[in-house]
Amino acid sequence: MRAWALLLPLPLLLGAAREVPPASRSGFDVMTPALQAMQRNDAQNPAMLWTANGATLWKAEPPNGRPSCAGCHASGLAGAAARFPAFSEALQRPVTLNQQINRCRTEHQEQPAWTSENDALLALSAYIGQQSRGLPIAPPKDSRLEDWRRAGEALYRQRMGQLHLSCAQCHEERAGQRLAGAVIPSGLATGYPIYRLEWQGMGSLQRRLRNCTTGVRAQPLGEDALTQVELYLMQRAEGLKLETPAVRP
């Protein structure tokens, strides 16, 4: 949400109601035809610049002689991105795809972890995600994730911040309406990391969640809370096709 928009009363920001997109539609479906064409065409999709860099990083061997990603995963990781967050046996907690990439980097390649929005991390995540593009999102049926998912849903439905709004109020109750001129999507995380025109660059789902909490003037969510919400959002998107790397306004 843009800073100037926060100065306007909520009723003025929301346009007239129209048909609410069902939960089976991603944000792609409410974009303009021009943006849809940009995402569909790899030659025009700006996120492919990061994906190409990710392909290079996938094959690159660390300077210490440890194996590259391709060295351990010679057949690729098709389907992997559609199954995260997943439960980590080593950590005894859920991890996101980006967190797992950093775990492999520190434990198997003996390299320092990348920061959360580091371009290299986003690039490698986009490349791994592209290997699953078009496959259905399939959250793990793991009972150890259920408490985290329930906590994520509670956060999704909790009113927060000075604007006293929840994620559900925007992305369920008002999906399909307009907020400051933009169509409100159903909040289905089908294409992260994504290229947002607003950012003029790539960003993770957790960056988008932090933007939303800032938009309602709430305290930023911590890492555990962000993982919980991501788990719930991926469950909401179950069965939809993964779009990574996606484009959004």
Secondary structure, 3 states (H helix, E strand, C coil): CCHHHHHCCHHHHECCCCCCCCCCCCHHHHCCHHHHHHHHCCCCCCHHHHHHHHHHHHHCCCCCCCCCHHHHCCCCCCCCHHHCCEEECCCCEEECHHHHHHHHHHHCCCCCCCCCCCHHHHHHHHHHHHCCCCCECCCCCCHHHHHHHHHHHHHHHCCECCCCECHHHHHHHCCCCEECCEECCCCCCCCCCEEECCCCEEECHHHHHHHHHHHCCCCCCCHHHHHHHHHHHHHHCCCCECCCCEEEC
